């Protein structure tokens, strides 16, 4: 029973960190979206795609070095490839909602664009949370994850990050 409670606590902590990084990413996404719309004549969905790409880069850094810092660190190329693949699907979901509202329903005022951009982000976030935790930032066995976190807390900021080997 204690193990189940500990697992639930880890999941809640992970969701909170994912939400914090994601929330900051939403602010980056909406900020860049509105900035691009204000300073350029790009169509709404193109401006949104640019903003989404900027937010994806921001989120990767936050997820890798904060939310999922205790996860497997081997195979960074594979991790980044999967992250970009699932992020691209999220980009299509997010901007598909905006595209449908803008070009399918004709709702393209700045307020309507922001509402549907935000709705698209929300739907895509559900997909991203599932895909990132399942495929990209794979969990390590509990003991190995705890030892990584303990080593990080003892390491000085100037020391390089240790590479871990994946346990078969």
Secondary structure, 3 states (H helix, E strand, C coil): CHHHHHHHHHHHHHHHHHHHHHHHHHHHHHHHHHHHHHHCCCCHHHHHHHHHHHHHHHHHHHHHHHHCCCCCCCCHHHHHHHHHHHHHHHHHHHHHHHHHHHHHCCCCCHHHHHHHHHHHHHHHHHHHHHHHHHHHCCCCCHHHHHHHHHHHHHCCCCCCCCCCCCCC
